[in-house]
């Protein structure tokens, strides 16, 4: 029996990517809507290509997350996005609601955590047939969630050049590392974009070599403690690992995606239902998205999977 397909939208990541990819675009009411338009370009393209049985959208909420509470410097180096971007988020939510796409968000957690939780809960709730999850995002943070039944649909360049990462493509991108090793990879090399420190002095190549030889951060330190690292760890690297062990373990805790976010998720509510095309056209006209109307199916009553 064919697998059912769940699409999870990492909305904030797509909105940010669209905002910076497109020039200013205003609605008839002079509202800036370039991020909304770009989001919809990706959204409609993905619906047409993926033909999902279920669709869910996730958002980040304002305010500190649990990572910020345990590490004040988390994401401290990120430049705050302009208010013109944040003003477009409610518009995206309005349009998703018109498409009957349920929205999931949780104070104190990031969208990645909510995405991971939804993917985990969906597998539990869908007994038969097996469910395939595809995460639509504008960045690569979600690659850690890729497995036999989970893929990541993301952007290569601009908003039209897309790629779907499965386990094999993740391995190719990270020189043989499995998706489940990427959290330990970030714990070793750090993540400048999130201000995760990692092990001072260890870069991407060394982190990859260590994980290819020892599989996990735990095994690396176990080998060092038991003096079984032989010649697989150069002395200078070993000294850094020992000196910054606590920092490495702390970085792993920051990098790990929490898949147990307390959300009220029911896969059945994400099922593609009949849409009111007239209402969607009205909303598109309100924001001046006339070219997108042509991308809607001809039928007046349609479903998300009919694109």
TIVEXLUM-358024 format. One record per residue (C-alpha): residue number from 1; residue in one letter; x, z, y. Coordinates in steps of 0.05 Angstrom, whole numbers, m for minus. Last residue first. Layout:
<pt i="NUM" aa="A" px="X" pz="Z" py="Y"/>
...
//
This chain:
<pt i="307" aa="X" px="m50" pz="m141" py="434"/>
<pt i="306" aa="X" px="m102" pz="m125" py="382"/>
<pt i="305" aa="X" px="m70" pz="m60" py="360"/>
<pt i="304" aa="X" px="m96" pz="m23" py="421"/>
<pt i="303" aa="X" px="m166" pz="m45" py="404"/>
<pt i="302" aa="X" px="m214" pz="m96" py="435"/>
<pt i="301" aa="X" px="m282" pz="m103" py="465"/>
<pt i="300" aa="X" px="m284" pz="m159" py="516"/>
<pt i="299" aa="X" px="m245" pz="m205" py="470"/>
<pt i="298" aa="X" px="m193" pz="m248" py="506"/>
<pt i="297" aa="X" px="m135" pz="m201" py="492"/>
<pt i="296" aa="X" px="m99" pz="m173" py="554"/>
<pt i="295" aa="X" px="m36" pz="m208" py="576"/>
<pt i="294" aa="X" px="m72" pz="m249" py="629"/>
<pt i="293" aa="X" px="m93" pz="m183" py="663"/>
<pt i="292" aa="X" px="m19" pz="m168" py="670"/>
<pt i="291" aa="X" px="m10" pz="m223" py="722"/>
<pt i="290" aa="X" px="m64" pz="m191" py="766"/>
<pt i="289" aa="X" px="m29" pz="m124" py="770"/>
<pt i="288" aa="X" px="m52" pz="m110" py="842"/>
<pt i="287" aa="X" px="m62" pz="m35" py="834"/>
<pt i="286" aa="X" px="m138" pz="m36" py="837"/>
<pt i="285" aa="X" px="m139" pz="m102" py="800"/>
<pt i="284" aa="X" px="m104" pz="m70" py="741"/>
<pt i="283" aa="X" px="m155" pz="m13" py="743"/>
<pt i="282" aa="X" px="m214" pz="m61" py="743"/>
<pt i="281" aa="X" px="m183" pz="m101" py="686"/>
<pt i="280" aa="X" px="m177" pz="m37" py="646"/>
<pt i="279" aa="X" px="m250" pz="m20" py="658"/>
<pt i="278" aa="X" px="m273" pz="m90" py="638"/>
<pt i="277" aa="X" px="m230" pz="m85" py="574"/>
<pt i="276" aa="X" px="m267" pz="m24" py="550"/>
<pt i="275" aa="X" px="m224" pz="m6" py="491"/>
<pt i="274" aa="X" px="m244" pz="3" py="418"/>
<pt i="273" aa="X" px="m202" pz="56" py="383"/>
<pt i="272" aa="X" px="m131" pz="60" py="360"/>
<pt i="271" aa="X" px="m122" pz="125" py="323"/>
<pt i="270" aa="X" px="m86" pz="179" py="363"/>
<pt i="269" aa="X" px="m142" pz="230" py="354"/>
<pt i="268" aa="X" px="m135" pz="223" py="279"/>
<pt i="267" aa="X" px="m62" pz="245" py="283"/>
<pt i="266" aa="X" px="m82" pz="314" py="307"/>
<pt i="265" aa="X" px="m34" pz="351" py="351"/>
<pt i="264" aa="X" px="m46" pz="417" py="387"/>
<pt i="263" aa="X" px="24" pz="433" py="410"/>
<pt i="262" aa="X" px="71" pz="491" py="395"/>
<pt i="261" aa="X" px="138" pz="455" py="395"/>
<pt i="260" aa="X" px="169" pz="458" py="325"/>
<pt i="259" aa="X" px="213" pz="396" py="325"/>
<pt i="258" aa="X" px="264" pz="424" py="374"/>
<pt i="257" aa="X" px="317" pz="371" py="385"/>
<pt i="256" aa="X" px="388" pz="398" py="379"/>
<pt i="255" aa="X" px="434" pz="385" py="438"/>
<pt i="254" aa="X" px="431" pz="454" py="469"/>
<pt i="253" aa="X" px="442" pz="490" py="402"/>
<pt i="252" aa="X" px="499" pz="442" py="387"/>
<pt i="251" aa="X" px="531" pz="457" py="454"/>
<pt i="250" aa="X" px="529" pz="531" py="437"/>
<pt i="249" aa="X" px="564" pz="518" py="371"/>
<pt i="248" aa="X" px="618" pz="476" py="406"/>
<pt i="247" aa="X" px="627" pz="527" py="462"/>
<pt i="246" aa="X" px="635" pz="583" py="411"/>
<pt i="245" aa="X" px="688" pz="542" py="375"/>
<pt i="244" aa="X" px="727" pz="524" py="438"/>
<pt i="243" aa="X" px="796" pz="552" py="422"/>
<pt i="242" aa="X" px="790" pz="536" py="347"/>
<pt i="241" aa="X" px="768" pz="465" py="358"/>
<pt i="240" aa="X" px="820" pz="454" py="412"/>
<pt i="239" aa="X" px="876" pz="480" py="367"/>
<pt i="238" aa="X" px="852" pz="437" py="310"/>
<pt i="237" aa="X" px="854" pz="375" py="355"/>
<pt i="236" aa="X" px="927" pz="390" py="375"/>
<pt i="235" aa="X" px="945" pz="403" py="302"/>
<pt i="234" aa="X" px="916" pz="337" py="277"/>
<pt i="233" aa="X" px="855" pz="345" py="232"/>
<pt i="232" aa="X" px="853" pz="305" py="167"/>
<pt i="231" aa="X" px="923" pz="327" py="148"/>
<pt i="230" aa="X" px="900" pz="384" py="103"/>
<pt i="229" aa="X" px="833" pz="410" py="130"/>
<pt i="228" aa="X" px="829" pz="459" py="73"/>
<pt i="227" aa="X" px="854" pz="520" py="111"/>
<pt i="226" aa="X" px="792" pz="560" py="90"/>
<pt i="225" aa="X" px="776" pz="575" py="163"/>
<pt i="224" aa="X" px="793" pz="503" py="184"/>
<pt i="223" aa="X" px="752" pz="473" py="128"/>
<pt i="222" aa="X" px="692" pz="517" py="144"/>
<pt i="221" aa="X" px="699" pz="498" py="217"/>
<pt i="220" aa="X" px="693" pz="424" py="201"/>
<pt i="219" aa="X" px="639" pz="436" py="149"/>
<pt i="218" aa="X" px="594" pz="470" py="200"/>
<pt i="217" aa="X" px="604" pz="414" py="251"/>
<pt i="216" aa="X" px="581" pz="364" py="198"/>
<pt i="215" aa="X" px="602" pz="306" py="153"/>
<pt i="214" aa="X" px="675" pz="328" py="144"/>
<pt i="213" aa="X" px="715" pz="263" py="146"/>
<pt i="212" aa="X" px="664" pz="218" py="181"/>
<pt i="211" aa="X" px="646" pz="277" py="227"/>
<pt i="210" aa="X" px="718" pz="288" py="248"/>
<pt i="209" aa="X" px="731" pz="214" py="259"/>
<pt i="208" aa="X" px="668" pz="207" py="302"/>
<pt i="207" aa="X" px="687" pz="267" py="346"/>
<pt i="206" aa="X" px="757" pz="240" py="354"/>
<pt i="205" aa="X" px="731" pz="172" py="376"/>
<pt i="204" aa="X" px="679" pz="201" py="424"/>
<pt i="203" aa="X" px="725" pz="249" py="461"/>
<pt i="202" aa="X" px="753" pz="318" py="447"/>
<pt i="201" aa="X" px="790" pz="352" py="504"/>
<pt i="200" aa="X" px="741" pz="408" py="517"/>
<pt i="199" aa="X" px="695" pz="416" py="457"/>
<pt i="198" aa="X" px="623" pz="402" py="478"/>
<pt i="197" aa="X" px="604" pz="418" py="550"/>
<pt i="196" aa="X" px="531" pz="395" py="553"/>
<pt i="195" aa="X" px="521" pz="371" py="625"/>
<pt i="194" aa="X" px="460" pz="330" py="606"/>
<pt i="193" aa="X" px="490" pz="265" py="630"/>
<pt i="192" aa="X" px="560" pz="289" py="613"/>
<pt i="191" aa="X" px="544" pz="299" py="539"/>
<pt i="190" aa="X" px="595" pz="337" py="498"/>
<pt i="189" aa="X" px="645" pz="307" py="450"/>
<pt i="188" aa="X" px="637" pz="358" py="395"/>
<pt i="187" aa="X" px="565" pz="382" py="404"/>
<pt i="186" aa="X" px="543" pz="311" py="420"/>
<pt i="185" aa="X" px="570" pz="288" py="353"/>
<pt i="184" aa="X" px="538" pz="348" py="319"/>
<pt i="183" aa="X" px="471" pz="324" py="346"/>
<pt i="182" aa="X" px="488" pz="253" py="325"/>
<pt i="181" aa="X" px="500" pz="271" py="252"/>
<pt i="180" aa="X" px="426" pz="265" py="233"/>
<pt i="179" aa="X" px="427" pz="192" py="257"/>
<pt i="178" aa="X" px="482" pz="175" py="207"/>
<pt i="177" aa="X" px="552" pz="161" py="233"/>
<pt i="176" aa="X" px="586" pz="97" py="210"/>
<pt i="175" aa="X" px="617" pz="71" py="274"/>
<pt i="174" aa="X" px="564" pz="99" py="322"/>
<pt i="173" aa="X" px="530" pz="33" py="339"/>
<pt i="172" aa="X" px="534" pz="6" py="268"/>
<pt i="171" aa="X" px="507" pz="71" py="238"/>
<pt i="170" aa="X" px="449" pz="70" py="287"/>
<pt i="169" aa="X" px="435" pz="m2" py="268"/>
<pt i="168" aa="X" px="432" pz="17" py="194"/>
<pt i="167" aa="X" px="385" pz="76" py="205"/>
<pt i="166" aa="X" px="335" pz="35" py="245"/>
<pt i="165" aa="X" px="341" pz="17" py="318"/>
<pt i="164" aa="X" px="291" pz="m33" py="346"/>
<pt i="163" aa="X" px="317" pz="m75" py="404"/>
<pt i="162" aa="X" px="287" pz="m99" py="469"/>
<pt i="161" aa="X" px="305" pz="m149" py="523"/>
<pt i="160" aa="X" px="244" pz="m152" py="569"/>
<pt i="159" aa="X" px="254" pz="m91" py="614"/>
<pt i="158" aa="X" px="325" pz="m102" py="639"/>
<pt i="157" aa="X" px="379" pz="m101" py="587"/>
<pt i="156" aa="X" px="379" pz="m69" py="518"/>
<pt i="155" aa="X" px="313" pz="m33" py="520"/>
<pt i="154" aa="X" px="286" pz="13" py="465"/>
<pt i="153" aa="X" px="245" pz="15" py="402"/>
<pt i="152" aa="X" px="269" pz="73" py="360"/>
<pt i="151" aa="X" px="254" pz="78" py="285"/>
<pt i="150" aa="X" px="225" pz="132" py="240"/>
<pt i="149" aa="X" px="207" pz="125" py="166"/>
<pt i="148" aa="X" px="276" pz="124" py="133"/>
<pt i="147" aa="X" px="305" pz="165" py="190"/>
<pt i="146" aa="X" px="315" pz="160" py="265"/>
<pt i="145" aa="X" px="305" pz="225" py="303"/>
<pt i="144" aa="X" px="376" pz="229" py="330"/>
<pt i="143" aa="X" px="365" pz="160" py="360"/>
<pt i="142" aa="X" px="316" pz="194" py="409"/>
<pt i="141" aa="X" px="371" pz="205" py="461"/>
<pt i="140" aa="X" px="381" pz="130" py="467"/>
<pt i="139" aa="X" px="345" pz="115" py="532"/>
<pt i="138" aa="X" px="284" pz="78" py="557"/>
<pt i="137" aa="X" px="238" pz="98" py="500"/>
<pt i="136" aa="X" px="187" pz="73" py="450"/>
<pt i="135" aa="X" px="189" pz="116" py="387"/>
<pt i="134" aa="X" px="166" pz="81" py="323"/>
<pt i="133" aa="X" px="137" pz="123" py="267"/>
<pt i="132" aa="X" px="121" pz="96" py="199"/>
<pt i="131" aa="X" px="66" pz="132" py="159"/>
<pt i="130" aa="X" px="59" pz="135" py="84"/>
<pt i="129" aa="X" px="m9" pz="114" py="57"/>
<pt i="128" aa="X" px="m29" pz="167" py="41"/>
<pt i="127" aa="X" px="m15" pz="239" py="62"/>
<pt i="126" aa="X" px="m16" pz="228" py="137"/>
<pt i="125" aa="X" px="m20" pz="299" py="165"/>
<pt i="124" aa="X" px="50" pz="321" py="145"/>
<pt i="123" aa="X" px="84" pz="257" py="168"/>
<pt i="122" aa="X" px="46" pz="261" py="233"/>
<pt i="121" aa="X" px="69" pz="333" py="244"/>
<pt i="120" aa="X" px="143" pz="314" py="240"/>
<pt i="119" aa="X" px="136" pz="253" py="286"/>
<pt i="118" aa="X" px="94" pz="295" py="335"/>
<pt i="117" aa="X" px="147" pz="350" py="336"/>
<pt i="116" aa="X" px="204" pz="302" py="348"/>
<pt i="115" aa="X" px="166" pz="270" py="405"/>
<pt i="114" aa="X" px="149" pz="338" py="436"/>
<pt i="113" aa="X" px="222" pz="358" py="432"/>
<pt i="112" aa="X" px="245" pz="292" py="463"/>
<pt i="111" aa="X" px="192" pz="302" py="518"/>
<pt i="110" aa="X" px="227" pz="365" py="540"/>
<pt i="109" aa="X" px="202" pz="436" py="529"/>
<pt i="108" aa="X" px="185" pz="494" py="575"/>
<pt i="107" aa="X" px="115" pz="470" py="591"/>
<pt i="106" aa="X" px="88" pz="425" py="537"/>
<pt i="105" aa="X" px="67" pz="352" py="541"/>
<pt i="104" aa="X" px="22" pz="306" py="498"/>
<pt i="103" aa="X" px="m21" pz="250" py="525"/>
<pt i="102" aa="X" px="m75" pz="215" py="484"/>
<pt i="101" aa="X" px="m78" pz="139" py="491"/>
<pt i="100" aa="X" px="m150" pz="116" py="504"/>
<pt i="99" aa="X" px="m125" pz="55" py="542"/>
<pt i="98" aa="X" px="m159" pz="82" py="605"/>
<pt i="97" aa="X" px="m123" pz="148" py="591"/>
<pt i="96" aa="X" px="m57" pz="109" py="591"/>
<pt i="95" aa="X" px="m76" pz="79" py="659"/>
<pt i="94" aa="X" px="m89" pz="147" py="690"/>
<pt i="93" aa="X" px="m25" pz="175" py="661"/>
<pt i="92" aa="X" px="15" pz="118" py="691"/>
<pt i="91" aa="X" px="m17" pz="131" py="758"/>
<pt i="90" aa="X" px="m1" pz="205" py="753"/>
<pt i="89" aa="X" px="73" pz="187" py="741"/>
<pt i="88" aa="X" px="77" pz="141" py="802"/>
<pt i="87" aa="X" px="88" pz="197" py="853"/>
<pt i="86" aa="X" px="148" pz="220" py="813"/>
<pt i="85" aa="X" px="184" pz="155" py="828"/>
<pt i="84" aa="X" px="170" pz="154" py="902"/>
<pt i="83" aa="X" px="194" pz="227" py="905"/>
<pt i="82" aa="X" px="264" pz="202" py="890"/>
<pt i="81" aa="X" px="298" pz="223" py="825"/>
<pt i="80" aa="X" px="340" pz="286" py="828"/>
<pt i="79" aa="X" px="414" pz="271" py="816"/>
<pt i="78" aa="X" px="436" pz="299" py="750"/>
<pt i="77" aa="X" px="497" pz="344" py="752"/>
<pt i="76" aa="X" px="458" pz="407" py="734"/>
<pt i="75" aa="X" px="430" pz="376" py="670"/>
<pt i="74" aa="X" px="442" pz="444" py="636"/>
<pt i="73" aa="X" px="483" pz="487" py="684"/>
<pt i="72" aa="X" px="434" pz="546" py="678"/>
<pt i="71" aa="X" px="445" pz="550" py="603"/>
<pt i="70" aa="X" px="396" pz="594" py="564"/>
<pt i="69" aa="X" px="338" pz="584" py="613"/>
<pt i="68" aa="X" px="356" pz="511" py="625"/>
<pt i="67" aa="X" px="352" pz="498" py="550"/>
<pt i="66" aa="X" px="284" pz="533" py="547"/>
<pt i="65" aa="X" px="258" pz="483" py="598"/>
<pt i="64" aa="X" px="254" pz="495" py="673"/>
<pt i="63" aa="X" px="197" pz="466" py="715"/>
<pt i="62" aa="X" px="162" pz="400" py="722"/>
<pt i="61" aa="X" px="131" pz="371" py="657"/>
<pt i="60" aa="X" px="163" pz="318" py="614"/>
<pt i="59" aa="X" px="114" pz="268" py="585"/>
<pt i="58" aa="X" px="92" pz="243" py="517"/>
<pt i="57" aa="X" px="46" pz="186" py="497"/>
<pt i="56" aa="X" px="11" pz="176" py="430"/>
<pt i="55" aa="X" px="m11" pz="112" py="393"/>
<pt i="54" aa="X" px="m39" pz="103" py="322"/>
<pt i="53" aa="X" px="m50" pz="41" py="279"/>
<pt i="52" aa="X" px="4" pz="4" py="317"/>
<pt i="51" aa="X" px="11" pz="m72" py="324"/>
<pt i="50" aa="X" px="87" pz="m70" py="336"/>
<pt i="49" aa="X" px="99" pz="m135" py="375"/>
<pt i="48" aa="X" px="35" pz="m138" py="416"/>
<pt i="47" aa="X" px="32" pz="m64" py="430"/>
<pt i="46" aa="X" px="107" pz="m64" py="448"/>
<pt i="45" aa="X" px="98" pz="m120" py="498"/>
<pt i="44" aa="X" px="39" pz="m85" py="530"/>
<pt i="43" aa="X" px="78" pz="m20" py="538"/>
<pt i="42" aa="X" px="142" pz="m53" py="562"/>
<pt i="41" aa="X" px="108" pz="m92" py="617"/>
<pt i="40" aa="X" px="63" pz="m32" py="631"/>
<pt i="39" aa="X" px="122" pz="13" py="646"/>
<pt i="38" aa="X" px="150" pz="m40" py="692"/>
<pt i="37" aa="X" px="85" pz="m43" py="731"/>
<pt i="36" aa="X" px="80" pz="32" py="736"/>
<pt i="35" aa="X" px="153" pz="37" py="759"/>
<pt i="34" aa="X" px="142" pz="m16" py="812"/>
<pt i="33" aa="X" px="78" pz="18" py="838"/>
<pt i="32" aa="X" px="93" pz="39" py="910"/>
<pt i="31" aa="X" px="25" pz="50" py="942"/>
<pt i="30" aa="X" px="7" pz="2" py="998"/>
<pt i="29" aa="X" px="m68" pz="4" py="983"/>
<pt i="28" aa="X" px="m64" pz="m67" py="956"/>
<pt i="27" aa="X" px="m10" pz="m41" py="910"/>
<pt i="26" aa="X" px="64" pz="m43" py="927"/>
<pt i="25" aa="X" px="125" pz="m68" py="890"/>
<pt i="24" aa="X" px="196" pz="m45" py="907"/>
<pt i="23" aa="X" px="249" pz="m81" py="864"/>
<pt i="22" aa="X" px="249" pz="m70" py="789"/>
<pt i="21" aa="X" px="301" pz="m40" py="742"/>
<pt i="20" aa="X" px="309" pz="28" py="775"/>
<pt i="19" aa="X" px="235" pz="46" py="772"/>
<pt i="18" aa="X" px="227" pz="14" py="704"/>
<pt i="17" aa="X" px="282" pz="57" py="672"/>
<pt i="16" aa="X" px="254" pz="120" py="703"/>
<pt i="15" aa="X" px="183" pz="103" py="681"/>
<pt i="14" aa="X" px="207" pz="87" py="610"/>
<pt i="13" aa="X" px="244" pz="153" py="603"/>
<pt i="12" aa="X" px="185" pz="191" py="631"/>
<pt i="11" aa="X" px="137" pz="158" py="582"/>
<pt i="10" aa="X" px="172" pz="169" py="516"/>
<pt i="9" aa="X" px="117" pz="132" py="480"/>
<pt i="8" aa="X" px="102" pz="149" py="407"/>
<pt i="7" aa="X" px="78" pz="91" py="363"/>
<pt i="6" aa="X" px="48" pz="109" py="295"/>
<pt i="5" aa="X" px="45" pz="57" py="241"/>
<pt i="4" aa="X" px="8" pz="59" py="174"/>
<pt i="3" aa="X" px="49" pz="38" py="114"/>
<pt i="2" aa="X" px="26" pz="m18" py="70"/>
<pt i="1" aa="X" px="0" pz="0" py="0"/>
//
